[in-house]
């Protein structure tokens, strides 16, 4: 199998870039479906309208229903058809991006991704995570091409809730460890091939950036400042993690996240928060050295990522409940089987409980 590296056609990151969204989109189509939340429209809808007017490009707004589900995708496919849109623009967060990508793919249209937060690595990828209407993981949908443009306005992103950017750090935290597992097992990646040196280097840079700038970025954001550390973390959460996971591969961390989605008590947690705990569980499965596990635990505790089942909202983690999570994580079509050893629900269940124990100990010790 060949080594394959894929990425968005163009990635733009900087202050005030959303004011140019119409100009960028006009190069791809003449009438855009803008998929956005009602809150997002209230905040920046006028800015988007003004930008499209200046670019002499048509647009149709539609409000996202909340889940990247087959029903929501089908509904929006009809909106595109009815309004004769020839480009799709997703504005907001991860589930909006995934829905926009799926709708554009169905019609063979270009897609522009405009994050207002840096909470996941979804913007750059050629795939969507499909959920049921009530929020349970269903499947991955893979597309032939990555987004035509990813547009990151750091003025807007730095004003979003700090917890969302920290959640993005949790998603990015998995990138290197999952790529490393795929390399060690010679597994295939989301790009349709094997991992090459470029993807591995990007995944490692993603991890190194989190360790060097993550805490600084959180403090700066809490102070209302967009510093160089914040810019680096936005890039790590979005571009480095996005390319790193897709061309590097997924393994245990995201599969365990998917398993956690079966528990209603976890639905209020963000994607990256659950992935962070999945990363800890993967490291336990791998029996990594204490130094590596401690580094990741300390980072999570310091920036405020969950390290225990209780922090995920699971106040009654019975063996039956956690085994159900482990069994779902080990589904035949999920990525736990990319680990470089055989993984069973029993092993995963024990690793989840052990990760929870390590997390409780780290909190009690006041790791900083």
ABEGO torsion letter per residue (X at the ends): XBBBBBBBABBBBEBGAAAAAAAAAAAABABBBBBBBAAAAAAAAAAAAAAAAAAGBBBBBBBBAGBBBAAAAAAAAAAAAAAGBABBBBBEBAAAAAAAAAAAAAAGBBBBBBBABBABAAAABABBBBBBAAGBBABBBBBABBBABBBBBAAAAAABBAAAAAAAAAAAAAAAAAAAAAAAAGBBBAAGBBBBAAAAAAAAAAAAAAAAAAAAAAAAAAAGBBBAAAAAAAAAAAAAAAAAAAAAEBBAAAAAAAAAAABAAAAABBAAAAAAAAAAAAAAAAGBBAAAAAAAAAAAAAAGBBABAAAAGBABBBAAAAAAAAAAAABAABAAAABABBBBAAAAAAAAAAAAAAAAAAAAAGBX
